[in-house]
Amino acid sequence: MAQSKKLSAGITRNNREMADGRTIRYYDTAGQTRTAPDLRPVETQPEIGELRLDPLVNEWVAMAAHRQGRIFLPPKELCPLCPTTGQLLTEVPESDFEVVVFDNRSPSLRPPTGDWALPDQVGPDTDLGTAAGKCEVICFTADHGKSFKDLTASRVRVLLEAWIDRTEELSLSPYIEHIAPFENRGEEIGVTLSHPHGQIYAYSYLPPRVEKMLAAAKKYKESNGKVLFDEVLAREIRDNERIISRNDRWIAFVPYASRYPFEIHVAPLHPVADLTGLTDADREAFPEIALDVMKRLDGVFGIEMAYIAAWHQAPVRTGRDLLRLHWQITSVRRAPGKLKYLAGSESAMGAFIMDMRPEQSAAQLREVTV
């Protein structure tokens, strides 16, 4: 693994080894030197978890029992994602940073040892597997009190480059099948660390939603000869009812059949399979629309909205001509003081029911003054 790498837009990645052998990657724009050592005592890394098949739906479930003991909502002065200062020795040894990515201390998925293969699916008799993969944490800023919407455009550009770089490098591992960068914000959806950050999950199998999207895209291509997402995007542009923001390279819209009170999809107007396919023009234009969308989301009710922002992209080795990159932002907030709970129909049956029309939430988002 290269210790230093030049990326686009004048961004440099510098790798350092942490006390316990994990890797931390600094993404910088000002030629910073990253030499601060990790002074914490060495801790034993958790063992790789189990991978079990739920045969009723043919879905893999990772068992990561060691995560029960992970840190939970620490006060700011004990935040492990802030820079190291004084006696506070954190995950980031340097006293300041722009964007950093490091291997998760309590990963759900871990790199396997030796040869590895996903067990064959044979119903209830499917072999027990190991939860192979990679889990990384990405910190957006050293400032504990900020959110995505508070970042500068130049910082969002660095963040995007880090997502691209990690997608490119993780794709080289032979056991990785799909890569999903995402951000969780808000205790309402289970955030345990309030510092502005996201995660990158690299799976050794295709997650259920990806499998379902791939099957639908394949069926549509066989029937119509076209890429399904391209047709979905064309419809949104044609309808022009649910678009909330756009520029020369990107478009943001509330999907026709949204599942959440506020759901936004952000997609490049020139389709690509994954983050690595974005052109320089796409990359430079992304911060503008990303910040616009996030400010609109928080502006709907004038409060910070709990959300999940996840990148959907084509798998590493299959369906690359069928699936398209897009950024999906979903919030369970339906009104101040009211959440959309995923209860009986949604959680038990997987059948979503929306309490408001997508056109209504799109109008609310458009009306926000940014």
Secondary structure, DSSP 8 states (H G I E B T S, - for coil): --SEEE-GGG-EEEEEE-TTS-EEEEEESS---------S---------EEEEETTTTEEEEE-GGGGGS--S--GGG-TTSB-BTTB--SB-SS--SEEEEE-SS-SSB--SSS-------GGG---EE-BEEEEEEE--S-TT--GGGS-HHHHHHHHHHHHHHHHHHTTSTT--EEEEEEEESGGGT-S--SSEEEEEEESS--HHHHHHHHHHHHHHHHHSS-HHHHHHHHHHHH-SSEEEE-SSEEEE--TT--SSEEEEEEESS--SSGGG--HHHHHHHHHHHHHHHHHHHHTTTS---EEEEEE---SSS-TTT---EEEEEE-EEETTEE----IIIIIH-----SS-HHHHHHHHHHS--
